[in-house]
Amino acid sequence: MKSVSMDDIAGKMGVSKKTIYCVISNKDDLIDTVVEKHILDEREKIESIIQSSENAIDEMVQITKYGSEFMQNMAPTLIMDLQKYHQKTWGKIRYDHLEYFERIISSNVSRGQHEGLYRKNLNVAAVSQFYVVLLLQLILSDDIKSNQYDKAVNFQEIVNYHINSIVTDDGRNYFNTLNF
């Protein structure tokens, strides 16, 4: 993002910078608008997954597949650039969007408990927070150990770890049939 100028964007769009500035006041606003649109699209997709999933485990697996695909296509410098040059937009992701994920995980855990796939003795809020902390660590990590594998693979391992730590025997049996 840092290396992309408004001239580059105008050139790719086949319009003048002046035309872009009639709609967007600056690069920060453009990035903020694009990220907000992505967040809305992502939430719509996740809500669709939730509605169409067979059960809580299927829901987590489908959301993971969607998230893994995004992580594979995400530019490695995206998070760093957002943190360093676009703090307002990063704040929306860091707090608002991750809070949304915490609610999704909380809802998923409650659903799984109701379906008998997740253990009843779980502290739903704590489990949801643990999951989001692991996810945030994956997103923010750029040390050597985390780069041994791509982030999409690590994301799948976080979900594998998460599901295996909360399932009942019935849940584990179902999860094992998915070849996740």
N, C-alpha and C positions, 0 to 999 in steps of 0.2 A: 504494500500500500504506500509506504513512504516513497518508494522509487517511482510510483505512477503519478504523473502530473495531470493537472486539469487539461493541458494541451494534449496529452496522450489520450485521455478519455474523450475529448472532443473529436480528435482524429479518428478514433475507433467508431464513434457514433456517426461520423460524417457531418458534423455540425460545428459551428464556431463556439469558442469559449463563451462568447457574449450570449449565445442562445442558451447555453447551460446555466449561466448566471441569472437568466431571467426566471428560472425555476428554482435553482438552488443558490443560496448566498455564498457558500464556500465549500471547500473540500470536506471539512468536518461535518457539515450538514448533509452532504452527499453520502458520506460513509455511514452516518447515523441513520439516514433514511434507508439505505440498503440493508443495514443490520436489522433495523426494525421490521422491514419486509421479510427478511429471512426468518426472524423469530416468529412472526405471525404465520408464515407458511409452515414452519416446523411444528408449531403448536397445532395447527390444523391437521397435519399429517399424524401427529401423535394421537390426537383425539379420534381420528379415523381408525387408527390401529387399536385403540382401546375399545371402541365400539364393535369392531369386527373380530376381536380376539376370542378364542374359544374359552380361555380361562386366564388366570393371573400369570401363570408361567408362560403361556403362549404370548401374552401381552409383553412381558419383559423380553422374550426372545425376539419378537418382531421389532420392538423399539430399539433393541441392541443392533439388529441388522441395519435398520435405518441410520442409527448413529454411527455405526462403523463405516458405512458408505460415505457419510459426510466427512468423517475424520480422514479417510483415505484420500479424499479430494481436496482437503483443506491445505492451503499453503503453509509450510512450516513456520513462516515468519508472521502469520496473521495475528496470533495472540500477542506476540512481542510488540508488534506495531500498534495494535490497539491499546495495549497497556502503556506504551511509551508516548505515543503521539495523539491518541484519541481517548483520553481518560473518561470523558463523559459517556461515550459509547461503551467502553469496557465496563464501566460501572453498571450499565443496564444489563449487560450479560452476567457480570459477576454476582450481582445481587438479585435483580428482578427475575432473570431467566433461570438461574440456579435455584431460586426460591420456588419457581414454578415446577422444576424437576423434583424438588423435595416433596411438593404436594402430590405429584404424579406417583412417586415411589411410595409415599404414605398411603395413597389410595390403593395402589397395587398390593401392598402388604395386607391391608384390611380386606381387600377382595380375596386374596389367597387364603387368609385365615377363614373367611366365611365359606370358601369352597373346600376347606379341609386340606389344602395343598401346602399351606404354610403353618408353622407351629403357632398355637394359640398364646403361648407364654412370652411372645415377643413384645418389646416396648417399641411400638410403631414409630414414634417420633425419633427415638434413638437410632433405630435401624435406618430410617430415611436419611437422617443426618450423616451417619457413617457412609452410606452409599454416595451421597453428594460430596463429602470430603474426599473420598477416594477418586471420584470423577474429577473434581477440581484439581487434585494433585496430579492426575494424569494430564490434564489440559495444560497445567502450568509447568510441568517438569520438562527440563531440557538438559538434565545431567546425562552422563555417559550411560549409566545403567538403564535409564528409561528409553534410550535410543537403540538398545540392542534389538528390540522388536518395534514394529511400527505401532503407532497409537491405536489403530483399529484392533489389532491383535490384543494389545493390553486391555482395551476396553472390553472385549469379549471375555477376557480372563477375570476382570472385575465383576462382570455380571455372573459368570460361572461361579466365582467365589461367593458372591452375594446370594444367589439362589441356593447353592448347596448349604449355605449356613443357616437358612431359614425354613427349608422345606420339611414336611413330614415324610414318612416312608412312602405314602401314596404320591406325594409331590415328587420325591426323588425318582420313583419308578416312572412317572410320567415324563419327567425331565430327561431321564436316560433314554427314552424312546425317541427323543428329538434329534439325537446326534449333533448336539450343539457344540 
